[in-house]
Amino acid sequence: MTQSTELDPEDRKIITLARSARARNGVAEGAAVRDETGRTYVAGTVELDSLKLSALRTAVAMAVASGARSLEAAAVVTEAPGASDEDRAAVADLGGAATPVLVAGPDGELRSTVAAG
């Protein structure tokens, strides 16, 4: 497992943004993705009667809707032990199987880094 002190500043940034989205919106998860140009997209869990999306899938959808063509990295802040298969698949769809998915706890500490695919 990678320690948070070893994180690239851009990876630390997306974890911080994901943590902020989770806290600000009072939702189960916060996520952020960075596209091929360095732009970031931040989202929280969506829990409506008619629409339920994880934070990471919402962030990927926001990137796609904004014209992103690829992803460099993704981060999710969650109490869950890791990113779900569905979340990693969404990241892989846009970024490719090797795109790193950073999984951090609510405290912002990196727990693991896994490939999307």
Secondary structure, 3 states (H helix, E strand, C coil): CCCHHHCCHHHHHHHHHHHHHHHHHCCCCEEEEEECCCCEEEEECEECCCCEECHHHHHHHHHHHCCCCCEEEEEEECCCCCCCHHHHHHHHHHHCCCCEEEEECCCCCEEEEEECC
